Structures are given as C-alpha cells and as structure tokens.
C-alpha cells in the first residue's frame, strides 16, 4: 500500500505540470490582457505607458520564458503577486480556500448520505410507490438547472419568506453576535448553497446505489443470510451495504471535480467568498497569476480527493491489494 501511495503522489507531479501548461497557454490565447483591462477605459494612456505595463507584468517576454519564470517561483510555493491589487496570490487563495472546502465537504457528505438512504430504501421497496416517487424526485433534481434552482431558492426563502440570508458567508453584525449567534449565522448562510450544490449531484449517485443494492441482494450469500433467520435489517445494513459502498466510493471521488468546478457558479450566485468566486473575478480581470494559482490548487485538491477515494475503496474491500 505504501509503494502504491508513493507512486500515486509521484504521478501527480507530471499531471499537475501538464495541466499548468494547458492553463497557461489557454489564458494567454484568450482575447484581452491585464494591460487592456487597466488601460481600455483611459484614453490618455499612450503606447509607451502600455509598453511599461507589459514590462512590469513580464508580458513582454516570449511565452515559454514567462512560463519558466512562473514555474521556478511555484516550486517554492510563490504564486506571484496579483495584477489587480498587488497582493500575494498565495495569501488570497489561503483566505478563500477554507470557505470553499467547507461548502464542498458538506455538499459531498450530504450527497453521500442521502444517496445511500434513497438508493438502499428504494431497492428494498422496489417498484412500490415510494420507489417511483424517489425516482421522480431525484431526476427532477438532475434535470433542473442549478443556477435557476438557486435563484428560486433565494427568491422564496430570502425575499418572500425572509428566513434565510441569500448572499455572503456572514451577516453585517456578525462580530456583535454571541457564540451561539455566530454559529447559527454561519449555518443559515450555508443552508441554501449546500442544498443547491447537493441536490444536483444526488440523482446519479442514488440511482447507482439503488441498482448496486438490487444486484447485491440477489446474491447467494444474501439468500443464505436470510435462510439462517437473520433479521432483515442485519442482512441489508451489515451484509449487503458494505458491498454497495464499493462502487459508490469510487463515484464519490469522481464527483469531486464537478463540485469544485461547480463552486464557480454557486459562489458567484450566492456571493460566497470562496476560491470559485476568486477564480471568476480573476478571469474577468485577466489576473493571470491568480488564475494559474487557483487552477493548480483546484487540480491538487481533485487529485487528492481521487487518491483518498481509492484508498477508501481498498479499506472497504479487503480483496483489493495495490501492488
């Protein structure tokens, strides 16, 4: 297992390097530049001033030299300074990363829990009214555009009913609240973005857990357990459930990239101060160092999540041995 872990960690290095090359090339091929964003609204800026800005940002060098300079810095975790405000990129990412991790971990936990509950209970009650109702419910969530659902939730709970905040992570008077008030304030701000994020990813995972459970409960060892007179709950939740978890854990690891990429949409809609919103703001302002920094961090988180999913897979299934 240790050798497998070391090999996977070493394999991440060329993968991250390749993604950084693609990202670096794409952002430089996109129309516009940081200099254009600064000078386009100022008619008094002449060609010499633009040339000085290009030199200041290092954009006057050939593309491969720009990438090499960036790569030498990133080895020491120096992501450079933001073109927008001059702050170190690593500091901006460090501020925005915890809210994004909080949002995604909660969403992933809800998806995993409710997908198993819905999938297993639907399989046990196959072709009943409950099973058909859950099928309609989860596919309704799969078919509804998440940005539209987010706007509806904001309108209903934030504007019409006025019971939940619709933007940000904290209220204006957060510092004046008691400890219990601060906790509830954070939870109330989390409810809508976590619900919308989890609702969209629930359908395919719950359907997969349902089909996996249907396959497992038809196995001979399940018939044997029932023939021995074991209670149905023991048969389902002790003998069958662990085998159902094996493919679910793999799919859960694969769903992490979608959650991280989806954070850009959710965090922008809900004004959540996370890394997704930071990426959106950087793209709009052509802030190359921030875009590259966010891309590398998101890639590292995705690869780490997939690695953890594989290790969990090996823990759940003792037959798996990585050599």
C-alpha positions as CSV (number, residue, x, y, z in Angstrom):
1,X,0.0,0.0,0.0
2,X,2.8,2.4,0.8
3,X,4.5,1.8,-2.5
4,X,1.2,2.5,-4.3
5,X,0.7,5.7,-2.3
6,X,4.2,6.9,-3.2
7,X,3.7,6.1,-6.9
8,X,0.4,8.0,-7.0
9,X,1.9,11.0,-5.3
10,X,4.8,11.0,-7.8
11,X,2.3,10.6,-10.7
12,X,0.6,13.8,-9.6
13,X,3.7,15.9,-10.4
14,X,3.7,15.4,-14.2
15,X,-0.1,15.6,-14.2
16,X,-0.2,19.0,-12.4
17,X,2.6,20.1,-14.7
18,X,0.7,19.2,-17.8
19,X,-2.5,21.0,-16.6
20,X,-0.5,24.1,-15.7
21,X,0.9,24.2,-19.3
22,X,-2.6,23.9,-20.8
23,X,-4.0,26.6,-18.4
24,X,-1.0,28.9,-19.0
25,X,-1.4,28.6,-22.8
26,X,-5.2,29.0,-22.8
27,X,-5.3,32.1,-20.7
28,X,-2.7,33.8,-23.0
29,X,-4.7,32.8,-26.1
30,X,-7.9,34.3,-24.7
31,X,-8.8,37.8,-26.0
32,X,-7.6,40.7,-23.9
33,X,-4.8,41.1,-21.5
34,X,-4.2,42.6,-18.0
35,X,-2.9,45.7,-19.6
36,X,-6.0,46.1,-21.7
37,X,-8.2,45.8,-18.6
38,X,-6.2,48.6,-16.9
39,X,-5.9,51.0,-19.9
40,X,-9.0,50.4,-22.0
41,X,-11.1,53.0,-20.1
42,X,-8.4,55.6,-20.0
43,X,-7.9,57.4,-23.3
44,X,-4.9,59.3,-22.0
45,X,-2.7,56.2,-21.8
46,X,-0.2,56.1,-24.7
47,X,1.8,53.3,-26.3
48,X,4.8,54.0,-24.0
49,X,2.7,53.6,-20.9
50,X,1.3,50.3,-22.2
51,X,4.8,49.1,-23.0
52,X,5.9,49.8,-19.5
53,X,3.0,47.9,-18.0
54,X,3.7,44.9,-20.3
55,X,7.3,45.0,-19.0
56,X,6.2,45.4,-15.4
57,X,3.9,42.4,-15.6
58,X,6.6,40.4,-17.5
59,X,4.3,40.0,-20.5
60,X,6.8,41.3,-23.0
61,X,8.8,38.1,-22.8
62,X,8.2,35.1,-25.0
63,X,5.5,32.7,-23.7
64,X,7.9,29.9,-22.8
65,X,10.1,32.3,-20.8
66,X,7.0,33.6,-18.9
67,X,6.0,30.0,-18.1
68,X,9.6,29.1,-17.0
69,X,9.8,32.1,-14.7
70,X,6.4,31.2,-13.2
71,X,7.4,27.5,-12.8
72,X,10.6,28.5,-10.9
73,X,8.6,30.5,-8.5
74,X,5.9,28.0,-7.9
75,X,8.4,25.3,-6.8
76,X,8.9,27.4,-3.7
77,X,5.1,28.0,-3.4
78,X,5.5,31.6,-4.6
79,X,2.5,32.1,-6.9
80,X,3.5,35.7,-7.6
81,X,1.5,38.8,-7.0
82,X,-2.0,39.6,-8.2
83,X,-2.1,42.1,-11.2
84,X,-5.3,43.5,-9.8
85,X,-4.2,44.7,-6.3
86,X,-0.6,43.6,-5.9
87,X,-1.3,41.2,-3.1
88,X,0.5,37.8,-3.0
89,X,-1.6,35.2,-4.7
90,X,-1.0,32.6,-2.0
91,X,-2.5,34.9,0.6
92,X,-5.6,35.5,-1.5
93,X,-6.0,31.7,-2.1
94,X,-5.4,30.9,1.6
95,X,-8.2,33.3,2.6
96,X,-10.7,31.9,0.1
97,X,-9.9,28.1,0.3
98,X,-11.4,27.3,3.7
99,X,-14.9,28.6,2.7
100,X,-14.8,26.5,-0.5
101,X,-13.6,23.4,1.4
102,X,-16.4,23.9,4.0
103,X,-19.0,24.2,1.2
104,X,-17.8,21.2,-0.8
105,X,-17.2,18.9,2.2
106,X,-20.7,19.5,3.5
107,X,-22.2,19.0,0.0
108,X,-20.2,15.8,-0.6
109,X,-21.3,14.5,2.8
110,X,-25.0,15.2,2.1
111,X,-24.8,13.7,-1.3
112,X,-23.2,10.5,0.1
113,X,-25.6,10.2,3.0
114,X,-28.9,10.9,1.1
115,X,-27.8,8.9,-2.0
116,X,-27.3,5.9,0.1
117,X,-30.5,6.3,2.1
118,X,-32.6,6.9,-1.0
119,X,-30.9,4.2,-3.1
120,X,-31.0,1.5,-0.5
121,X,-34.5,2.2,0.7
122,X,-35.7,2.3,-3.0
123,X,-34.0,-1.0,-3.8
124,X,-35.6,-2.7,-0.7
125,X,-39.0,-1.3,-1.8
126,X,-38.6,-1.9,-5.5
127,X,-41.5,-1.0,-7.8
128,X,-43.5,0.4,-4.9
129,X,-45.0,3.9,-4.8
130,X,-42.1,5.1,-2.6
131,X,-39.5,3.8,-5.2
132,X,-41.3,5.6,-8.0
133,X,-41.7,8.8,-6.0
134,X,-37.9,8.8,-5.2
135,X,-37.2,8.2,-8.9
136,X,-39.2,11.3,-9.9
137,X,-37.7,13.3,-7.1
138,X,-34.0,12.6,-7.9
139,X,-34.4,13.0,-11.6
140,X,-36.2,16.3,-11.1
141,X,-33.2,17.5,-9.3
142,X,-31.0,16.2,-12.1
143,X,-32.9,17.9,-14.8
144,X,-33.4,21.3,-13.2
145,X,-30.6,23.8,-14.0
146,X,-28.8,24.5,-10.7
147,X,-28.4,28.3,-11.3
148,X,-32.2,28.5,-11.9
149,X,-32.9,26.5,-8.7
150,X,-30.5,28.7,-6.8
151,X,-32.3,31.8,-7.9
152,X,-35.7,30.3,-7.0
153,X,-34.5,29.3,-3.5
154,X,-33.1,32.8,-3.0
155,X,-36.4,34.3,-4.1
156,X,-38.5,32.0,-1.9
157,X,-36.5,31.8,1.3
158,X,-34.6,35.1,1.2
159,X,-37.1,37.5,-0.4
160,X,-40.6,36.2,0.1
161,X,-40.3,34.4,3.4
162,X,-37.2,36.3,4.6
163,X,-36.0,33.4,6.8
164,X,-32.6,32.8,5.2
165,X,-29.8,35.1,4.0
166,X,-29.1,34.9,0.3
167,X,-25.5,36.1,0.0
168,X,-22.2,36.1,1.7
169,X,-20.8,33.9,4.5
170,X,-21.6,36.2,7.4
171,X,-24.0,38.9,8.3
172,X,-23.0,42.6,8.7
173,X,-23.4,42.4,12.5
174,X,-21.5,39.1,12.8
175,X,-18.9,40.4,15.2
176,X,-21.6,41.7,17.6
177,X,-23.3,38.3,17.9
178,X,-22.8,35.8,20.7
179,X,-21.0,32.5,20.1
180,X,-24.3,30.7,19.5
181,X,-25.5,33.5,17.3
182,X,-22.3,33.3,15.2
183,X,-22.7,29.6,14.8
184,X,-26.3,29.9,13.6
185,X,-25.4,32.9,11.4
186,X,-22.8,30.7,9.6
187,X,-25.2,27.7,9.3
188,X,-28.0,29.9,8.0
189,X,-25.7,31.2,5.3
190,X,-24.7,27.7,4.4
191,X,-28.1,26.2,4.0
192,X,-29.0,27.4,0.5
193,X,-25.7,26.9,-1.3
194,X,-25.1,23.5,0.3
195,X,-28.7,22.4,-0.6
196,X,-28.4,23.5,-4.2
197,X,-25.0,22.0,-4.6
198,X,-26.0,18.7,-3.1
199,X,-29.4,18.4,-4.8
200,X,-27.9,18.5,-8.3
201,X,-25.4,15.7,-7.5
202,X,-27.9,13.4,-5.8
203,X,-29.6,11.8,-8.8
204,X,-27.0,9.7,-10.4
205,X,-25.4,8.5,-7.2
206,X,-28.7,7.5,-5.6
207,X,-29.7,5.6,-8.8
208,X,-26.3,3.9,-8.8
209,X,-26.6,2.9,-5.2
210,X,-30.1,1.5,-5.9
211,X,-29.0,-0.6,-8.9
212,X,-26.0,-1.8,-6.9
213,X,-28.2,-2.8,-3.9
214,X,-30.6,-4.6,-6.2
215,X,-27.7,-6.6,-7.6
216,X,-26.2,-7.4,-4.2
217,X,-29.5,-8.5,-2.5
218,X,-29.9,-11.1,-5.3
219,X,-26.5,-12.8,-4.4
220,X,-26.4,-16.2,-2.9
221,X,-24.8,-15.1,0.4
222,X,-27.8,-12.8,1.0
223,X,-30.2,-15.6,0.4
224,X,-28.1,-17.7,2.8
225,X,-28.2,-15.0,5.5
226,X,-32.0,-14.8,5.2
227,X,-32.3,-18.6,5.2
228,X,-30.4,-18.6,8.5
229,X,-33.1,-16.4,10.0
230,X,-31.1,-13.2,10.4
231,X,-33.2,-10.0,10.8
232,X,-33.8,-8.1,7.6
233,X,-32.0,-5.0,8.9
234,X,-28.9,-7.1,9.7
235,X,-29.0,-8.6,6.2
236,X,-29.3,-5.2,4.5
237,X,-27.2,-2.9,6.6
238,X,-24.5,-5.3,7.7
239,X,-24.0,-7.8,4.9
240,X,-25.3,-6.0,1.8
241,X,-24.4,-2.4,2.5
242,X,-20.7,-2.8,2.6
243,X,-20.6,-4.3,-0.8
244,X,-22.9,-1.5,-2.1
245,X,-20.3,1.1,-0.8
246,X,-17.5,-0.2,-3.0
247,X,-18.6,1.4,-6.3
248,X,-20.2,4.4,-4.5
249,X,-16.9,5.4,-3.0
250,X,-15.3,5.4,-6.5
251,X,-18.1,7.5,-7.9
252,X,-17.9,9.9,-4.9
253,X,-14.2,10.5,-5.7
254,X,-15.1,11.2,-9.4
255,X,-17.8,13.7,-8.3
256,X,-15.2,15.9,-6.5
257,X,-14.0,17.7,-9.7
258,X,-17.6,18.6,-10.6
259,X,-18.2,20.0,-7.2
260,X,-15.0,22.2,-7.3
261,X,-15.8,23.4,-10.9
262,X,-19.4,24.0,-9.8
263,X,-18.2,26.2,-7.0
264,X,-17.6,28.9,-9.5
265,X,-21.3,29.1,-10.3
266,X,-22.7,28.7,-6.7
267,X,-20.2,31.0,-5.1
268,X,-20.8,33.7,-7.7
269,X,-24.6,33.4,-7.3
270,X,-24.5,33.4,-3.5
271,X,-21.6,35.8,-3.2
272,X,-19.8,33.1,-1.3
273,X,-16.2,34.2,-0.5
274,X,-14.6,31.1,-1.9
275,X,-12.0,30.1,-4.4
276,X,-14.5,29.7,-7.1
277,X,-15.6,33.3,-6.9
278,X,-12.0,34.3,-6.7
279,X,-11.3,32.4,-10.0
280,X,-14.3,34.1,-11.6
281,X,-13.1,37.6,-10.6
282,X,-9.6,36.8,-11.8
283,X,-10.9,35.6,-15.2
284,X,-12.9,38.7,-15.6
285,X,-9.9,41.0,-14.8
286,X,-7.4,38.8,-16.7
287,X,-5.4,38.3,-13.5
288,X,-3.1,35.6,-14.8
289,X,-1.2,34.8,-11.5
290,X,-4.5,34.3,-9.6
291,X,-6.0,32.2,-12.4
292,X,-2.9,29.9,-12.5
293,X,-2.8,29.7,-8.7
294,X,-6.4,28.7,-8.4
295,X,-6.0,26.2,-11.2
296,X,-3.1,24.5,-9.5
297,X,-4.8,24.4,-6.1
298,X,-8.1,23.0,-7.7
299,X,-6.1,20.4,-9.5
300,X,-4.2,19.3,-6.4
301,X,-7.5,19.1,-4.4
302,X,-9.1,17.0,-7.2
303,X,-6.2,14.6,-7.4
304,X,-6.0,14.3,-3.6
305,X,-9.7,13.6,-3.5
306,X,-9.4,10.8,-6.0
307,X,-6.5,9.3,-4.2
308,X,-8.4,9.3,-0.9
309,X,-11.3,7.6,-2.7
310,X,-9.0,4.9,-4.0
311,X,-7.6,4.3,-0.5
312,X,-11.1,4.2,1.0
313,X,-12.0,1.7,-1.7
314,X,-9.1,-0.5,-0.6
315,X,-10.2,-0.2,3.0
316,X,-13.8,-1.1,2.3
317,X,-13.0,-4.1,0.0
318,X,-10.3,-6.3,1.6
319,X,-9.9,-8.1,-1.7
320,X,-8.2,-5.1,-3.2
321,X,-4.4,-5.1,-3.0
322,X,-2.4,-2.5,-4.7
323,X,1.0,-3.8,-5.9
